[in-house]
Amino acid sequence: MNHQFDTVIIGAGPAGTSCGIALQKKNHNVCVIDKAVFPRNKTCAGLVTGKTDQLIGTIFDKAEIDGLFCCKADRIKLYRKTELLTETRVKNPAKIVNRIDFDNALVSKYKSLGGNIKEGEHHLSVDYKKSCVTLSNGDIIRYKHIVFADGALSLSHKEIGVDKRKMAFGIETYIPSDQFSTDSVDLYFDCINKGYLWVFPHGDTVCVGVANMFNKSTDYKSILTDFLHSVGVDPEKQKYTGAFLPYGYVIPQEKLPANVILVGDAGGFTDPITGEGLYMALHTGMLAAEAICSGNVKTTYLESVKPVVSIVKKGKTVQNLFFLPAVQKLFLKKVAGKEKLVSFYYDNLVDEYHYDYRRIGELLKDHRQYNKS
Ligand SMILES: Cc1cc2nc3c(=O)[nH]c(=O)nc-3n(C[C@H](O)[C@H](O)[C@H](O)COP(=O)(O)OP(=O)(O)OC[C@H]3O[C@@H](n4cnc5c(N)ncnc54)[C@H](O)[C@@H]3O)c2cc1C
């Protein structure tokens, strides 16, 4: 059977659904296709910063929003290995989502607006020349525009030849809170090269994970199990999942045909220090929808996404410096016992991009002023 849609979106994660929801709200003729059947899981610690929360507020109705979060945390703790260096209160409490529920809520929102979706499509193929997608049952969907929102290992990357070594890799596990618990956002440095370990509260469980710039020789699981041992949790009883995530490499999507757009992880859009990807996924998904409605699609999208590209690229330079062993050592020395310093950076560079990596010089200067005040 043949179908025709103006826009086909591959992937129904946050990037794909934010794009689909925005298009559906404008009565655009759109179809979302995902290999999974929802609800499905996604390896992700689920931390929602203030800037992400604001975007969530534009997607959902007020009454739907509170139910999206499994908990909130108004304090951050920084550790060197297991030694607590500093603990501080932040301006906006960080919120946490469970990705099974959050992504399902996004898909349900899209469906409630009348959006077309095809789930469980494991074996789709895309013919860029003919602008069509062939589904596993042989059905053909023709499109004017195609948006790849299919995550860090996007199908579209085959066309460009993307190297996994330019990404990060992370694994995580969920521990019942009666065995190990926290009510703050806890970051552990000096546990892994070019990355960090985290412990986030998740309601009845805590999420413990570790990620870094992908390195084949890193034994991610043993880093995590060593940590679990150190806090008295039996690692044998745990389930672990892992996934790639972009980490400072923007996919050169100009190389793809003019009617192809990449959003979210598929485009290489995450914060290159924290690995936070939900903000850029929702943001670029929405930018893609605006561009599609504007007419001059690819040019408009590439123009509107420039600030995001710039944050990722400048952030990559900061990442290269930040993870140098000497700089890490200095950073951990500087933050020890400095609550004001940590909350200043969290509030201005993580929770919001008041200063993003493009303005890191100004941030350092203003911090010195702030510290004197
Ligand atoms: C260990 C880890 C921890 C993280 N923690 C955080 C965090 O705390 N906060 C934060 O903001 N970000 C975090 N991230 C990053 C965040 O998870 C991603 O940036 C975010 O999920 C990107 O959304 P997306 O919609 O682009 O892609 P995804 O969420 O990956 O969604 C892609 C969708 O495409 C579908 N798909 C994939 N391939 C195909 C195919 N061939 N055909 C059809 N469908 C396909 C998938 O089933 C999926 O539904 C973390 C990532 C990792 C790996």
The ligand as a MOL file (V3000), in Angstrom:
LIG
                    3D

  0  0  0     0  0            999 V3000
M  V30 BEGIN CTAB
M  V30 COUNTS 53 58 0 0 0
M  V30 BEGIN ATOM
M  V30 1 C 23.3690 7.0120 30.2170 0
M  V30 2 C 22.6770 8.2720 29.7490 0
M  V30 3 C 22.1730 9.1780 30.6870 0
M  V30 4 C 21.5380 10.3570 30.2520 0
M  V30 5 N 21.0160 11.2010 31.1920 0
M  V30 6 C 20.4120 12.3470 30.7840 0
M  V30 7 C 19.8170 13.2220 31.7380 0
M  V30 8 O 19.8350 12.9860 32.9500 0
M  V30 9 N 19.2250 14.3700 31.2980 0
M  V30 10 C 19.1880 14.6830 29.9670 0
M  V30 11 O 18.6710 15.7550 29.6060 0
M  V30 12 N 19.7240 13.8360 29.0370 0
M  V30 13 C 20.3180 12.6850 29.4050 0
M  V30 14 N 20.8060 11.8200 28.4680 0
M  V30 15 C 20.6810 12.1690 27.0470 0
M  V30 16 C 19.2470 11.9200 26.5670 0
M  V30 17 O 18.8380 10.6240 26.9380 0
M  V30 18 C 19.1490 12.0490 25.0460 0
M  V30 19 O 19.8490 13.1940 24.6380 0
M  V30 20 C 17.7040 12.1420 24.5890 0
M  V30 21 O 17.0260 10.9420 24.8400 0
M  V30 22 C 17.6560 12.4400 23.0880 0
M  V30 23 O 16.3240 12.3630 22.6420 0
M  V30 24 P 16.0440 11.9430 21.1090 0
M  V30 25 O 14.5790 12.0280 20.9340 0
M  V30 26 O 16.9470 12.6950 20.2100 0
M  V30 27 O 16.5240 10.4280 21.0080 0
M  V30 28 P 16.0060 9.1390 21.7940 0
M  V30 29 O 15.4570 9.5140 23.1020 0
M  V30 30 O 17.1370 8.1680 21.7300 0
M  V30 31 O 14.8060 8.6020 20.9140 0
M  V30 32 C 15.0540 8.0110 19.6580 0
M  V30 33 C 13.8380 7.1920 19.2500 0
M  V30 34 O 14.1020 6.6760 17.9240 0
M  V30 35 C 13.7550 5.3110 17.8770 0
M  V30 36 N 14.6240 4.6810 16.8670 0
M  V30 37 C 15.9420 4.4420 16.9340 0
M  V30 38 N 16.3730 3.8510 15.8050 0
M  V30 39 C 15.2950 3.7170 15.0040 0
M  V30 40 C 15.0700 3.1540 13.7120 0
M  V30 41 N 16.0990 2.6260 13.0140 0
M  V30 42 N 13.8440 3.1650 13.1950 0
M  V30 43 C 12.8000 3.7030 13.9050 0
M  V30 44 N 12.9320 4.2270 15.1460 0
M  V30 45 C 14.1690 4.2430 15.6790 0
M  V30 46 C 13.9980 4.7810 19.2760 0
M  V30 47 O 13.1980 3.6330 19.5420 0
M  V30 48 C 13.5870 5.9850 20.1380 0
M  V30 49 O 12.2300 5.9270 20.5080 0
M  V30 50 C 21.4280 10.6280 28.8590 0
M  V30 51 C 21.9050 9.7090 27.9270 0
M  V30 52 C 22.5130 8.5290 28.3660 0
M  V30 53 C 23.0160 7.5420 27.3400 0
M  V30 END ATOM
M  V30 BEGIN BOND
M  V30 1 1 1 2
M  V30 2 1 2 3
M  V30 3 2 2 52
M  V30 4 2 3 4
M  V30 5 1 4 5
M  V30 6 1 4 50
M  V30 7 2 5 6
M  V30 8 1 6 7
M  V30 9 1 6 13
M  V30 10 2 7 8
M  V30 11 1 7 9
M  V30 12 1 9 10
M  V30 13 2 10 11
M  V30 14 1 10 12
M  V30 15 2 12 13
M  V30 16 1 13 14
M  V30 17 1 14 15
M  V30 18 1 14 50
M  V30 19 1 15 16
M  V30 20 1 16 17
M  V30 21 1 16 18
M  V30 22 1 18 19
M  V30 23 1 18 20
M  V30 24 1 20 21
M  V30 25 1 20 22
M  V30 26 1 22 23
M  V30 27 1 23 24
M  V30 28 2 24 25
M  V30 29 1 24 26
M  V30 30 1 24 27
M  V30 31 1 27 28
M  V30 32 2 28 29
M  V30 33 1 28 30
M  V30 34 1 28 31
M  V30 35 1 31 32
M  V30 36 1 32 33
M  V30 37 1 33 34
M  V30 38 1 33 48
M  V30 39 1 34 35
M  V30 40 1 35 36
M  V30 41 1 35 46
M  V30 42 1 36 37
M  V30 43 1 36 45
M  V30 44 2 37 38
M  V30 45 1 38 39
M  V30 46 1 39 40
M  V30 47 2 39 45
M  V30 48 1 40 41
M  V30 49 2 40 42
M  V30 50 1 42 43
M  V30 51 2 43 44
M  V30 52 1 44 45
M  V30 53 1 46 47
M  V30 54 1 46 48
M  V30 55 1 48 49
M  V30 56 2 50 51
M  V30 57 1 51 52
M  V30 58 1 52 53
M  V30 END BOND
M  V30 END CTAB
M  END
